Amino acid sequence: MDLSGVYAALTTQFAADGSVSLADLKYNIGRYNRTRLAGYVVLGSTGESVLLSGAEMDCILVAAKEAAGKDKRLIAGTGAESTAETIERTKRAAELGYEFALVKTPYYYKPVYKPEVFVAHYRRVADASPIPILLYSVPQFTGVALEAPEVAAMAEHPNVIGMKESSGNVQRITEIISATPRTFQMLVGSAPTLLASLAVGARGAILALASALPERCVALYDLVREGRLDEARELQETLMRASKRILSEAGIAGVKFVMDQRGYRGGLPRLPLLPVSDLAQQRILEVLASLELATARA
């Protein structure tokens, strides 16, 4: 059950009428199958999962499973606000053949969501889940973060095998790794801190940037694993600049814009998310040009 490697946080494609385009999703996965990505996360934050209906989510899970290469690991985002719905979604993902469930923190009732609430929630989900659970802490979206003490308590459950930590806080990642068993697998969700996170013990990453630049993200992971740290630092700096322009400034729309430039089918985000502005497009195209130049020199 080794989750080492880089996973693409898949985007969701929409047709001109706003409906989900399963054909475009399958096209992208077909191309990703030819990369060295370890696998895919379906219905994560980058997949605009909070903007999808239950029926749409189900169709996407089915389509992604059909398109994914047999050598790619599949992780389904199944977190919901209620424990009951999270369990229902997780069981459905298992029924469709997904190997792991990525369960984001509930977040709406923040004032009462103390550590013991999260521990009880995740333990109940893990008890009921037919497949292993990955905790998912993404405070930039939810406003709540899982810290080392509660993660350590959850890691005692045999069906909680790891987590995705997306805050980009390397100190927090280090504390969680130190507080959990060696078998607990840390995957990070921040491309700018991938090198530092791997250095402190992370197994790999689930990255939105890997949907736009999969080869570069995998290359950084490989350089670190091979001990080629000077080259890794240089590539990390390049990806940091790219991530700032694409993700920090433009969000999911930026990822989709880059996908369109690189032969994938990105398309538009779903409202209320807006497309990339003309100015942001120009800034992204500049960083893509510098990436291509750096690759040509390498």
N, C-alpha and C positions, 0 to 999 in steps of 0.2 A: 504494500500500500504506500509506496514511495511517491510523493507528489513533487519531487524535484523538477525544476525546469521553469520555463516561461509559458504562461497561458494568456491567450487573447481574451479580453473582456469584450465579447461580441456586441456589435451594434445591431439595432433592428432597422430594417429597411421599410420605407413606406412608398406606396404608389402615388401617382398624381392626385388621386381622389382621397388620399389620406389613409387608405386601408393598408394593412401590413402586406408587404410583398415577399412572400415566401420564396419565390423564384430568385429574387436578388440575394436573399439571405443564403440560399443554397449555392448560388454562384460564388459568393465570397468564401464560403466554407470550402468549396472545391479548390479554390486557389490556396487557401491557408493549409489545406491538406498536403500541399507540395512544399511547405516550409518545415523548419525543424521546431516549430511550436510543440510543446508537450501536450497541449489540449486546449479546450475552450470552456469559458464560463458563459452560460446562456441565461438570459434574464437577470443580469446584474444591473448595477447603476448605469453603466455605459449603454446597456440595452434598453434604456428608457422604460424599465419595467413598471415604474409607478404610474406611467401614462397609458398602460395597456389594460384591456379588459381581461377577465378570466378566460374567456374563449380564445382571445388572441394569444395569451400566454401558452395555452395548451397547444395551439397550432404551431407555435414557434418551437416548443419543446420537441414536438413530433418531427418537424422539418429538419431541425438541427441534428437530431439523432440519426435521421435517414442520410444526411449529407456527410456527416463526420467520418473521417478515415478510421479504420479499425485500430490503428496504432495511436489514436488521439484519446486522451482521457476527457470525460465529459462531466462537468460540474453544473448543477442547476441551481439558480437562485430561487430560494423558496420562502424567504422570510416574509412575514406579514405582521400586522399590528397585534393580532390575537394569537395566542398559543394554538388554539384549535385550528385556525386557518393555516397556520404554518405547518402543523402536522399533516393536514389534508394535502397541501401542496407538495410536501416532501414525499408522502406516500405515492402521489401521482407521478412524480419524477422517477421514483424507484420503479414503478410499474412500467414506465416507458423505457427503462434500461439505463438511466443515469447512475453513475458510480458513486457520486458524492453530492451532498446538498450544502450550499452556501447560505447561511441563515443570518441575515442582518438583524441588528438590534431593533426591537420596537422603540419608538421615539416620541409618539404624540403626547403622552402624559408624562413629560419630562420631570416635573417636580416630585413625583412619587416613584420614579424609576431608580431606586437605590440598588446597590450591588446585589442584595438578596433577591430582588425581583428578577434580575437577569439570570442569576444562578438557577432559580426555580423554573423560569421559562425554558432555558436551554436544557436543563435536565429532563423536563417533561418531553420536549421535542426529541431528545436523544433516546429516551426510553421507547418512544413510539416509532422511531424511524427505522425502516428496513435497511437503510444505507448510512455510511458514516457521515458525521456532521462536521462542517467547518464553521466556526464562529466568524462573524463579519462585523468589524468595527469601522465605520466610515463617518467620523464626527463632522467632517466638513459638510456633509449632507444632512445628517440626523441631529446634530447638536449634542450627541451623547457618545462617550467613549468607554470601551472596556479597558480596565486597568489590570495590572499584574495580579493583584490578590484574587479578584473574582475569576479571572481567566484560569489561574492555578486551581481554584475550586472546581471549575467546570471541566478542566483537563483530567480530573480524577475519574470522570465517566468514561468507560471503555469505548463508547460510540462517538465521543468527541475527540477527533484525531488531529485537529489543527485549527488554524484561523487565517483569515485575510485581515491584515492591519493596514489601513489606508491613510492614516493621519500624516504620514511622512515624518513622524517624530521618532528618530532613531533611538533616543534614550528610552522611550516607552517600549519599543520593540525589544531592546536589549533586556529591559526589566522583565518582560513577559517570557522571553526565552530562558532567562536565568531562573524564573519561578516555576517553570513547567518541566515535565520529564523530557529526556532526550528524544523520545518517540513522538512528542508533540511537534507538529510540522507548521512552521511559520512561513506564510506566503505574504509578500508585501504588495501594496497597491499603488505605490508611488515611484514612478520611473526616475525622478531626480535623485532619489536616495537608494536606488537599487544596489549600487556598489557598496555603500556603507552598510546596508542591511545584510547583504550576503557576508560581509566581513564579520558581523557579530553573530552569525549563525542561522540566518534565514535560509530556507530550502529553495526558494524561488520567488516567483512573482505572478500576480494576475494584473495585467496592465491594459488600460484603455489605449495607451500609445502602441501596444502590440497589434491592435487592429489596423493601425495606419502604417506602422513601421516594424513589422514583425521580424524581419531579418536583422535589423539593428539591435533590437531588444534581445534577441537570442544571442547575437554576437557578443554583447556585453556580458551576459551570463556565462558564456563559454570562456571568454578571456579571464574572468575571475576564477573559474574552476580550474583553468590551466595554469594559473599563477602568473599570467602575463599582465601584471598590475599597472605598469606604465601605460600600456595600450588601453587597458580597461579605464584608467583615469581619463585618458584623452577622449575616449568614446563616451564616458559618462558626462563629461562637460558638454559634448555635442548634443547628447540627448536631453540634458538639462535645459539647454537653450531651446531645443525643439519643443519640449514639453511646456515650457513657459508660453511660447507663442500659440501652440496648438490647443493645449488643454487649459492652462491657467487663464488665458485671455479669451479663448473662444469656446471652451467646453466641448460637449458632445458634437455640436455643430462643426467645430474645428476638426475633430477626428474624421467626421464624415466628409468634410471638404478635402482633406488630404487623401482619403481613400479614393475619391473621385479623380484626383490628380494622378494617382498611381495605378489606375486600371481596375480598382475595385468598384463596387457599387455602394456608394455612401448615401447620397441623396440628402433630403432635408430632414431635420428633426421634427418631432410632433409638437404642435402648439400646446402650451404657451412658449416653448423654446423657439427661438428665432434663428434664421440662417446667419451665417458669418457675414459681417458687414464688409463693404468694399475695402475699407482701410485694413481690417483684420486679414482679409484675403491676401492683400499685398504683402503684409508682414509675414504671413505664413509662407507665401511663395518665395520670399527672400531666404527664409531659413531652410526651405527645401532645396533651393539652389545651392546653398552652402553645404548641405549634406551630400548632395550629388558630387560637388567639387571635392569634398574630403574623401569620398569613396573612390573617386578617380585617382587621387594621389596615393591612396593606400596601396 
